[in-house]
Amino acid sequence: MNYSEYISSIHQTLGIPADYAASRQMTLIPEATHLIQADMNSAGRPRCLTPTATRAWHELKAAAAAVAECDRLAARIERVENDLACARADLVAARNSSRRR
């Protein structure tokens, strides 16, 4: 039994009409046969992808990590700027208070 026949048999078992995919302009894409471990998923199981997808996955993760680091740095800068603004406001308030005395 070839892959197309295998998928057709699954559809038949599940009661999916034989023309379901064709009527929706869906094409059958064969399963990948050569997979390598890209990393571990959140459940601790291997995440296996094609070699090309594995390279893209690692690039995506690296880019996401860089963005996350940029976001953390931006948040730190914002906190410092907010702290500085509060300190300046406190100084102004203290000066104004001491002038009233």
VOFINU-731939 format. One line per field, with one value per residue (C-alpha): x, y, z; residue in one letter; residue number from 1. Coordinates in Angstrom, 2 decimals, decimal comma. Example, Ala and Ser with C-alpha at 12.3 -4.5 7.8 and 13.67 -1.06 7.14 Angstrom:
2
east [12,30|13,67]
north [-4,50|-1,06]
up [7,80|7,14]
residu [A|S]
num [1|2]
This chain:
101
east [0,00|1,47|1,18|-1,83|-3,72|-2,76|-4,18|-7,32|-7,83|-7,55|-10,09|-12,43|-12,08|-12,86|-15,76|-14,09|-15,49|-13,10|-13,28|-12,82|-9,26|-9,74|-12,93|-10,93|-7,89|-5,79|-2,83|-1,36|2,08|4,11|5,50|9,16|11,29|14,58|14,20|16,81|16,42|16,17|15,79|13,51|9,92|8,35|7,39|11,01|10,49|12,65|11,40|12,33|12,36|13,88|17,47|16,33|13,57|16,03|18,39|15,47|14,24|17,64|17,81|14,31|15,15|18,35|16,47|13,75|16,38|18,02|14,67|13,91|17,30|16,61|13,24|14,86|17,47|14,82|12,79|15,87|16,57|12,94|13,09|16,28|14,69|11,54|13,60|15,55|12,33|10,98|14,23|14,19|10,57|11,48|14,40|12,22|9,57|12,20|13,67|10,23|9,40|12,63|12,04|8,62|10,11]
north [0,00|3,37|6,53|7,91|4,64|4,59|8,08|7,16|4,15|6,35|8,76|5,89|4,58|8,03|8,59|11,42|11,65|10,46|13,84|15,93|17,08|17,56|19,57|21,98|22,19|20,36|18,37|15,34|16,05|12,96|12,52|13,28|10,16|11,63|13,32|14,44|15,60|19,38|19,68|18,56|19,74|21,12|17,59|16,46|14,41|14,75|17,20|15,68|17,71|17,50|18,78|21,98|22,57|21,87|24,57|27,01|26,05|26,80|30,14|31,01|30,14|32,20|35,20|34,85|34,70|37,86|39,66|38,49|39,80|43,14|43,29|42,58|45,29|47,79|47,03|47,62|50,93|51,97|51,09|53,13|56,06|55,76|55,58|58,65|60,55|59,66|60,70|64,03|64,62|63,83|66,27|69,03|68,36|68,43|71,72|73,29|72,08|73,50|76,88|77,21|76,99]
up [0,00|-0,99|1,10|-0,80|-0,36|3,32|3,88|1,89|4,15|7,23|5,76|5,01|8,58|9,97|7,60|5,69|2,14|-0,57|-2,37|0,80|0,09|-3,66|-3,15|-0,97|-3,26|-0,64|-1,89|-0,21|1,21|2,07|5,53|6,04|6,12|7,37|10,74|13,24|16,82|16,93|20,71|23,52|23,79|26,97|28,03|27,79|24,64|21,54|18,91|15,55|12,34|8,89|8,69|6,95|9,49|12,33|11,07|10,75|14,24|15,78|13,92|15,11|18,71|18,56|17,12|19,77|22,51|21,15|21,09|24,62|25,76|24,03|25,76|29,15|28,55|27,45|30,57|32,75|31,01|31,46|35,16|35,59|33,74|35,87|39,06|37,94|37,22|40,68|42,33|40,49|41,51|45,13|44,98|43,54|46,18|48,93|47,63|47,40|50,90|52,36|50,66|52,29|55,77]
residu [M|N|Y|S|E|Y|I|S|S|I|H|Q|T|L|G|I|P|A|D|Y|A|A|S|R|Q|M|T|L|I|P|E|A|T|H|L|I|Q|A|D|M|N|S|A|G|R|P|R|C|L|T|P|T|A|T|R|A|W|H|E|L|K|A|A|A|A|A|V|A|E|C|D|R|L|A|A|R|I|E|R|V|E|N|D|L|A|C|A|R|A|D|L|V|A|A|R|N|S|S|R|R|R]
num [1|2|3|4|5|6|7|8|9|10|11|12|13|14|15|16|17|18|19|20|21|22|23|24|25|26|27|28|29|30|31|32|33|34|35|36|37|38|39|40|41|42|43|44|45|46|47|48|49|50|51|52|53|54|55|56|57|58|59|60|61|62|63|64|65|66|67|68|69|70|71|72|73|74|75|76|77|78|79|80|81|82|83|84|85|86|87|88|89|90|91|92|93|94|95|96|97|98|99|100|101]
